[in-house]
Amino acid sequence: MVRENYGRAATTWRHAASLERGVCSPTGIRIKNKAKTKAEAEAETKSGGRGRPPHIDAPAFRALLLAWYDLNSRALPWRETHDAYRVWLSEIMLQQTRVAAVIEHYREFLGRFPTLEKLARAREASVLAAWSGLGYYRRARMMHAAAKFIVRDLAGKFPETRVGLIALPGIGRYTAAAIASIAFGEPVAAVDGNVERVLSRLSGRRMDCEELWQSAEVLLDRERPGDFNQAMMELGATVCTPRAPACLTCPVMDLCATRGELAGGAKPSRQSKREIHYALDCRDGAIFLVQRSRDASLMAGMWELPETAPRTSERPIPGRTGRKGRRLDDPDAPLFTIKHSITVTDYTVHVWRCAAPAGVHGKWIVVERLAQAALTGLARKILRKAEILQPQSRNQPGYTEV
């Protein structure tokens, strides 16, 4: 939904939220606390009073946030269902990855592995191939291991509680709480980076990890825990953003101590820059690729193009002409150059049409099987740019040509 809707409806939502609780101040914003439920009282007792910032009216906060979310939540494919497998898949994919980049991968992954059982039966290489382009491949390996565990040891029954979920491979405190609340309605709070930012700005101070979780637990709407957790994340992702938060469109602005960025925030780490050169060796309908070490810290066991030294003038492999009339066997210039980022490094990637360096061990993979190969995201990007693989869809991470 369009965020501008909020400007016209803000007063209505606030007034409605006030009437819902029975008491409305002259501004229609502040709402008197109703009697605490037993669960709310227990949550505050456990927090020792530290969790809830003293100025926040928890019932008002819940009503305003959920009213805003009901009208403004983005239409995302994983929000169309409460199926635990699909909720789990979306939560794992969204870790360290932008929503726009996940949407198409989510649909394609479900196309290949529509059920938990199919994922459990798949080969790891097939799972990694389907994950290619999302990065952080350990997530895919852990998800595959968890699927096999559920099918083998739990008779295919997905754990329905935070405690049961956190015992699975690759599922931590946040992911377990998110799945339990969204898929099964368990009243548990979930704190990710977006929620942490919202809570810190609401309170006007930086809180340690346990304070953040206690605060989220106290504010949680226990009748709609899944929607509440998603609303908190949505608020942080679309309104209470890391830089230049849109405070004037925030549904809980009047309850916020900061109304903007916290002073003294940590400066974002600077990306390091590096140039890298790859050999695109394509002969007789096959591409020469090398496999990363299975002990590598990043993308272990994935396939990529072989690195090569910067080139100036060498005898080229007999080539062809590209679709735009460009010679692909010019020895004095790279075939093309693209930009790519991995964690904290921005790469300028030069791709040369040449033979792989002597002594490099690899494998010839026929073009027809590349789509099923466990390629690194960069290798897939290069092969699409070279028009060897099908072009990516608009929703997938793009490249920038130099």
C-alpha positions as CSV (number, residue, x, y, z in Angstrom):
1,M,0.0,0.0,0.0
2,V,1.1,3.6,-0.5
3,R,2.5,5.2,2.6
4,E,0.9,8.6,1.7
5,N,-2.5,7.1,2.7
6,Y,-1.4,7.7,6.3
7,G,-1.5,11.5,6.1
8,R,-5.2,11.5,5.3
9,A,-6.2,8.8,7.7
10,A,-3.9,9.5,10.7
11,T,-6.4,11.4,12.7
12,T,-9.2,8.9,12.1
13,W,-7.0,5.9,13.2
14,R,-5.9,7.7,16.3
15,H,-9.4,8.7,17.3
16,A,-10.7,5.2,16.5
17,A,-7.9,3.7,18.6
18,S,-8.9,6.0,21.5
19,L,-12.5,5.2,21.3
20,E,-11.7,1.5,21.2
21,R,-10.1,1.8,24.6
22,G,-12.9,3.9,25.9
23,V,-11.1,7.2,26.8
24,C,-9.8,9.9,24.5
25,S,-7.7,12.9,25.3
26,P,-8.5,16.3,23.7
27,T,-5.9,15.6,21.0
28,G,-7.2,12.1,20.4
29,I,-3.8,10.6,20.9
30,R,-3.1,9.7,24.5
31,I,-5.0,6.8,25.8
32,K,-5.4,5.8,29.4
33,N,-4.0,2.4,30.4
34,K,-6.6,-0.3,30.7
35,A,-6.2,-2.9,33.3
36,K,-3.2,-5.1,32.4
37,T,-3.9,-8.6,31.3
38,K,-2.2,-11.4,33.2
39,A,0.3,-12.0,30.4
40,E,1.2,-8.3,30.2
41,A,1.7,-8.1,34.0
42,E,3.9,-11.2,33.9
43,A,6.0,-9.7,31.0
44,E,6.5,-6.4,32.9
45,T,7.4,-8.3,36.1
46,K,10.0,-10.4,34.3
47,S,11.5,-7.2,32.8
48,G,11.9,-5.7,36.3
49,G,10.3,-2.5,34.9
50,R,13.2,-2.0,32.6
51,G,11.6,-3.1,29.4
52,R,8.9,-0.5,28.8
53,P,10.0,3.1,28.4
54,P,8.0,5.1,31.1
55,H,6.3,7.5,28.6
56,I,4.9,4.8,26.3
57,D,1.2,3.9,26.6
58,A,1.3,0.3,25.5
59,P,-2.4,-0.1,24.6
60,A,-2.3,3.1,22.6
61,F,0.9,2.0,20.8
62,R,-0.6,-1.4,19.9
63,A,-3.9,0.1,18.6
64,L,-2.1,2.8,16.5
65,L,0.5,0.5,15.1
66,L,-1.9,-2.3,14.1
67,A,-4.4,0.2,12.6
68,W,-1.6,1.6,10.4
69,Y,-0.4,-1.9,9.5
70,D,-3.8,-3.1,8.4
71,L,-4.0,-0.2,5.9
72,N,-0.4,0.1,4.8
73,S,1.3,-3.3,4.9
74,R,3.0,-4.2,1.7
75,A,1.5,-7.0,-0.3
76,L,4.2,-9.7,-0.1
77,P,3.8,-13.3,-1.2
78,W,4.7,-14.8,2.2
79,R,2.0,-12.8,3.9
80,E,-0.7,-14.6,1.9
81,T,-0.4,-17.7,4.1
82,H,0.3,-18.9,7.6
83,D,1.9,-22.1,6.3
84,A,4.9,-22.7,8.6
85,Y,7.2,-23.9,5.7
86,R,6.6,-20.8,3.7
87,V,6.9,-18.5,6.7
88,W,10.2,-20.2,7.6
89,L,11.5,-19.9,4.0
90,S,10.7,-16.2,3.9
91,E,12.3,-15.5,7.2
92,I,15.5,-17.3,6.3
93,M,15.7,-15.6,2.9
94,L,15.1,-12.1,4.4
95,Q,18.1,-12.4,6.7
96,Q,20.7,-9.9,5.3
97,T,18.8,-9.6,2.1
98,R,16.5,-6.9,0.7
99,V,12.8,-7.6,0.3
100,A,12.9,-6.7,-3.4
101,A,15.6,-9.2,-4.0
102,V,13.8,-12.0,-2.1
103,I,10.4,-11.9,-3.8
104,E,11.3,-13.6,-7.1
105,H,13.7,-16.0,-5.4
106,Y,11.0,-17.0,-3.0
107,R,8.6,-17.9,-5.8
108,E,11.2,-19.8,-7.8
109,F,12.4,-21.7,-4.7
110,L,8.8,-22.8,-3.9
111,G,8.4,-23.8,-7.6
112,R,11.3,-26.2,-7.2
113,F,10.6,-27.3,-3.6
114,P,6.9,-26.7,-2.9
115,T,6.8,-28.8,0.3
116,L,9.0,-29.5,3.2
117,E,9.3,-33.1,2.1
118,K,10.5,-32.2,-1.4
119,L,13.2,-30.0,0.2
120,A,14.3,-32.7,2.5
121,R,14.7,-35.2,-0.4
122,A,16.6,-32.8,-2.6
123,R,20.4,-32.9,-3.2
124,E,22.3,-30.2,-1.5
125,A,23.7,-29.1,-4.9
126,S,20.1,-28.5,-6.1
127,V,19.2,-26.5,-3.0
128,L,22.3,-24.3,-3.5
129,A,21.5,-23.8,-7.2
130,A,18.0,-22.6,-6.3
131,W,19.5,-20.3,-3.6
132,S,22.1,-18.8,-6.0
133,G,22.0,-15.0,-6.1
134,L,20.8,-14.6,-2.5
135,G,24.3,-15.1,-1.0
136,Y,25.1,-16.3,2.6
137,Y,24.8,-19.9,1.4
138,R,25.1,-21.3,4.9
139,R,21.4,-20.3,5.3
140,A,20.5,-22.7,2.5
141,R,22.6,-25.5,3.9
142,M,21.1,-25.1,7.4
143,M,17.6,-25.0,6.0
144,H,18.2,-28.2,4.1
145,A,19.6,-29.9,7.2
146,A,16.6,-28.7,9.3
147,A,14.1,-30.0,6.6
148,K,15.8,-33.4,6.7
149,F,15.7,-33.4,10.5
150,I,12.0,-32.6,10.6
151,V,11.1,-35.2,8.1
152,R,13.3,-37.9,9.5
153,D,13.1,-37.3,13.3
154,L,9.8,-35.4,13.7
155,A,7.7,-37.4,11.3
156,G,7.4,-34.3,9.1
157,K,5.6,-32.3,11.8
158,F,6.8,-28.7,12.0
159,P,7.5,-27.6,15.6
160,E,4.8,-25.1,16.7
161,T,6.6,-23.3,19.6
162,R,9.5,-21.0,19.9
163,V,11.3,-23.6,22.1
164,G,10.8,-26.3,19.6
165,L,11.8,-24.2,16.6
166,I,15.0,-22.9,18.1
167,A,16.3,-26.5,18.4
168,L,16.4,-26.8,14.6
169,P,19.6,-26.2,12.6
170,G,20.0,-22.5,11.5
171,I,17.1,-21.1,13.6
172,G,18.0,-18.6,16.2
173,R,16.1,-16.5,18.7
174,Y,14.6,-14.1,16.3
175,T,13.6,-16.6,13.6
176,A,12.1,-19.0,16.1
177,A,9.9,-16.2,17.6
178,A,8.9,-14.9,14.1
179,I,7.8,-18.3,12.9
180,A,6.0,-19.2,16.1
181,S,4.1,-15.9,16.2
182,I,3.2,-15.6,12.5
183,A,2.5,-19.3,11.7
184,F,1.1,-20.5,15.0
185,G,0.0,-17.4,16.8
186,E,2.2,-18.0,19.8
187,P,2.4,-14.7,21.8
188,V,6.1,-14.1,21.7
189,A,7.9,-10.9,20.5
190,A,10.5,-11.0,17.7
191,V,13.4,-8.4,17.6
192,D,15.3,-7.9,14.4
193,G,17.3,-4.9,13.3
194,N,14.2,-3.0,12.3
195,V,12.5,-3.6,15.6
196,E,15.7,-2.7,17.5
197,R,15.8,0.7,15.7
198,V,12.1,1.4,16.4
199,L,12.4,0.5,20.1
200,S,15.5,2.5,20.6
201,R,14.0,5.6,19.0
202,L,10.7,5.2,20.9
203,S,12.6,5.1,24.3
204,G,15.1,7.8,23.3
205,R,18.1,5.6,24.3
206,R,20.1,2.7,23.3
207,M,19.2,-0.5,25.1
208,D,21.2,-3.7,25.5
209,C,20.0,-6.9,23.9
210,E,17.9,-8.2,26.9
211,E,16.3,-4.8,27.4
212,L,15.2,-4.7,23.8
213,W,13.6,-8.2,24.0
214,Q,11.9,-7.3,27.3
215,S,10.6,-4.0,25.8
216,A,9.2,-5.8,22.8
217,E,7.6,-8.4,25.0
218,V,5.8,-5.8,27.1
219,L,4.5,-3.9,24.0
220,L,3.4,-7.1,22.2
221,D,-0.2,-7.4,21.3
222,R,-1.0,-10.9,22.6
223,E,-4.2,-11.3,20.5
224,R,-2.4,-10.6,17.2
225,P,1.3,-11.5,17.9
226,G,2.1,-12.3,14.3
227,D,0.6,-9.2,12.9
228,F,2.2,-7.1,15.7
229,N,5.7,-8.4,15.0
230,Q,5.3,-7.9,11.3
231,A,4.0,-4.4,11.9
232,M,7.0,-3.5,14.0
233,M,9.3,-4.8,11.2
234,E,7.2,-3.0,8.5
235,L,7.4,0.3,10.5
236,G,11.2,0.0,10.7
237,A,11.6,-0.9,7.1
238,T,9.4,1.7,5.5
239,V,9.0,4.6,8.0
240,C,11.5,4.4,10.8
241,T,14.4,3.9,8.4
242,P,18.1,4.0,9.4
243,R,18.6,7.4,7.8
244,A,16.1,10.2,7.3
245,P,13.1,8.5,9.0
246,A,9.7,9.7,7.8
247,C,8.5,10.8,11.2
248,L,5.6,12.9,9.9
249,T,4.0,9.8,8.5
250,C,4.7,7.6,11.5
251,P,1.5,6.3,13.3
252,V,3.2,6.4,16.7
253,M,5.1,9.7,16.4
254,D,3.3,11.2,19.3
255,L,4.5,8.3,21.6
256,C,8.1,8.6,20.4
257,A,10.8,10.2,22.5
258,T,13.2,10.8,19.6
259,R,11.2,11.6,16.5
260,G,14.2,11.2,14.4
261,E,17.7,9.6,14.5
262,L,19.3,8.9,17.9
263,A,22.3,11.2,18.5
264,G,25.7,9.6,18.4
265,G,24.7,6.7,16.1
266,A,27.4,4.5,14.8
267,K,28.7,5.5,11.4
268,P,28.2,2.9,8.7
269,S,31.4,1.0,8.0
270,R,33.1,2.0,4.8
271,Q,33.1,-0.6,2.0
272,S,36.5,-1.7,0.8
273,K,37.0,-1.7,-3.0
274,R,38.8,-4.3,-5.1
275,E,39.2,-5.2,-8.8
276,I,39.1,-8.8,-9.9
277,H,39.5,-10.4,-13.3
278,Y,37.7,-13.6,-14.5
279,A,38.3,-15.8,-17.5
280,L,35.2,-16.7,-19.5
281,D,36.3,-19.9,-21.3
282,C,33.4,-21.2,-23.5
283,R,33.9,-23.9,-26.0
284,D,31.7,-26.4,-27.8
285,G,28.7,-25.5,-25.8
286,A,30.3,-25.8,-22.4
287,I,31.8,-23.4,-19.8
288,F,34.9,-24.0,-17.8
289,L,34.2,-23.5,-14.1
290,V,36.1,-24.1,-10.8
291,Q,34.7,-25.2,-7.5
292,R,35.3,-23.2,-4.3
293,S,36.8,-25.2,-1.5
294,R,34.3,-26.9,0.8
295,D,36.2,-25.3,3.7
296,A,35.8,-21.8,2.3
297,S,34.2,-19.3,4.7
298,L,32.0,-17.9,1.9
299,M,30.1,-19.9,-0.7
300,A,31.8,-23.2,0.1
301,G,31.5,-25.8,-2.7
302,M,29.9,-23.3,-5.1
303,W,31.0,-23.1,-8.8
304,E,32.5,-19.9,-10.3
305,L,34.6,-18.7,-13.2
306,P,38.4,-19.0,-12.8
307,E,40.3,-15.9,-11.8
308,T,42.9,-14.6,-14.3
309,A,45.6,-12.0,-14.2
310,P,44.9,-8.5,-15.8
311,R,45.4,-8.9,-19.5
312,T,46.8,-6.6,-22.2
313,S,47.5,-8.5,-25.4
314,E,47.4,-12.2,-25.7
315,R,46.3,-14.5,-28.5
316,P,42.5,-14.8,-28.1
317,I,40.4,-17.9,-28.4
318,P,38.6,-17.8,-31.7
319,G,35.4,-15.9,-30.9
320,R,32.2,-14.6,-32.2
321,T,30.2,-11.4,-32.6
322,G,27.8,-10.4,-29.9
323,R,24.2,-9.5,-30.5
324,K,25.1,-5.8,-30.7
325,G,27.9,-6.4,-33.2
326,R,30.7,-6.2,-30.6
327,R,33.6,-8.6,-31.2
328,L,34.0,-11.0,-28.3
329,D,37.6,-11.9,-29.0
330,D,39.3,-8.5,-28.6
331,P,42.5,-9.3,-26.6
332,D,43.1,-5.7,-25.5
333,A,39.9,-5.1,-23.6
334,P,37.6,-7.1,-21.3
335,L,34.5,-8.5,-22.7
336,F,32.6,-6.4,-20.2
337,T,32.9,-5.0,-16.7
338,I,30.3,-5.2,-13.9
339,K,29.9,-4.1,-10.3
340,H,29.3,-6.6,-7.5
341,S,29.2,-6.4,-3.7
342,I,29.9,-9.2,-1.2
343,T,29.5,-8.3,2.5
344,V,31.8,-5.3,3.1
345,T,33.6,-5.3,-0.3
346,D,32.6,-3.6,-3.5
347,Y,34.1,-5.4,-6.5
348,T,34.8,-4.1,-10.0
349,V,34.7,-7.3,-12.0
350,H,36.4,-7.5,-15.4
351,V,35.5,-10.5,-17.6
352,W,37.8,-11.6,-20.3
353,R,37.0,-14.1,-23.1
354,C,40.2,-16.2,-22.8
355,A,41.4,-19.7,-21.7
356,A,41.6,-20.5,-18.0
357,P,45.1,-20.0,-16.6
358,A,47.3,-23.1,-17.0
359,G,47.3,-25.5,-14.0
360,V,43.8,-24.4,-12.8
361,H,41.7,-27.5,-12.0
362,G,38.0,-27.3,-12.9
363,K,35.2,-28.8,-14.9
364,W,33.5,-28.3,-18.2
365,I,29.8,-27.8,-17.6
366,V,27.4,-27.8,-20.6
367,V,25.4,-24.7,-21.0
368,E,22.1,-26.6,-20.7
369,R,23.0,-27.7,-17.1
370,L,24.1,-24.3,-15.8
371,A,20.7,-23.3,-14.5
372,Q,20.7,-26.3,-12.2
373,A,24.4,-25.9,-11.1
374,A,25.3,-24.5,-7.7
375,L,26.7,-21.2,-9.1
376,T,27.8,-18.3,-7.0
377,G,25.7,-15.2,-7.4
378,L,28.5,-13.5,-9.3
379,A,29.1,-16.4,-11.7
380,R,25.3,-16.4,-12.5
381,K,25.4,-12.6,-13.0
382,I,28.4,-12.9,-15.4
383,L,26.8,-15.7,-17.4
384,R,23.6,-13.7,-17.7
385,K,25.4,-10.7,-18.9
386,A,27.3,-12.8,-21.4
387,E,23.9,-14.0,-22.7
388,I,24.8,-17.6,-21.8
389,L,22.1,-17.9,-19.1
390,Q,18.6,-16.5,-19.4
391,P,18.4,-12.8,-18.4
392,Q,17.4,-12.2,-14.8
393,S,13.9,-10.9,-14.0
394,R,13.4,-7.3,-12.8
395,N,12.9,-8.4,-9.2
396,Q,16.2,-10.1,-8.9
397,P,19.4,-8.3,-7.9
398,G,20.7,-6.4,-10.9
399,Y,24.1,-5.5,-12.2
400,T,25.6,-2.1,-13.2
401,E,27.5,-2.0,-16.4
402,V,30.6,0.3,-16.5
